[in-house]
Amino acid sequence: MNPTTRVLHGIALLIAAVACFASLDTATKFISAGVPLVMAMWTRYLFQAVATGAALLPKRGMALLHTRRPWLQLLRGLLLLACSAFAFLSLKFMPVGEFTAIVMLTPLLITLIAATSLGERVSAARWLCAFGGFAGALAVIQPGSEMFDWTMLLPLGLVATNTGFQVVTSRLAHTDDPGTTHFYTGCIGTLATSVMLPFAWQPLESPLLWALLALIGLFGTVGHFMLILAYRRAPVAVLTPWLYAQIGFATLAGWLVFRHAPDALAVLGILAIAVCGALGTWLNGREHRAALARLPATPRRAGC
């Protein structure tokens, strides 16, 4: 497969992954009033662990469990579990489109971390994109308005945990097999929620809720597996702008299922986050390539 085709496959996989995530969030919001948090997360991770194990263990056997970075696998699993908890609680109170737009601040937060903690030089244009994205988030949350409630700050917790999750995922994509990473994430989430399950279990009256729980497991499993495959085919800088397609999928799903349309100010905020996020990622890639081009060529040693 030539490099261009490989990158295009990565982009296609990523778009399919974010479509799954938007569907997962929509189903999560639908059940959030009738299903306890721990039950929803336990079902979602159990589905992932069982489906991945059933598909890959017969072919790979114990080789599926081989990982070069076990502590990173544990960290990724716990970070995704925290993401799921913040997402469930956020969607209980917020529309799907606005929630997704705030979560898309993750790449901008990575820019700030790179500048403040890692000593990376960030251009004025990228700082402007970061501030524009946060201004967009304020337009979506609308602090000080009658619509504002403290629960609208919950997605910011998801932004923080999702930032760490994306960084760990990109590192594991270069060291461990995608199936191994996917299997470990499902097992870690299942084990962690199983400990809490006896205290949260309650019977569900509607068969629809059980069906939606199964769909959440399916969307989460397929979406994250395609995300891992996408990172193996294309660089993070190339893929990140396409993550913002999830805002469009989520807004459409929120309108189709809940008949919710964001108000004019929220629409402006959503557009600001999407444009500033995608532009900031493109600028980051351009600056990185320019920095590599300025590096002096390594001199060749004379042969003996």
Salt bridges, closest charged atoms under 4 A:
GLU98 OE2 - HIS260 NE2 2.89
GLU120 OE2 - ARG126 NH1 3.18
ASP177 OD2 - ARG60 NH1 2.24
GLU287 OE1 - ARG126 NH1 3.16
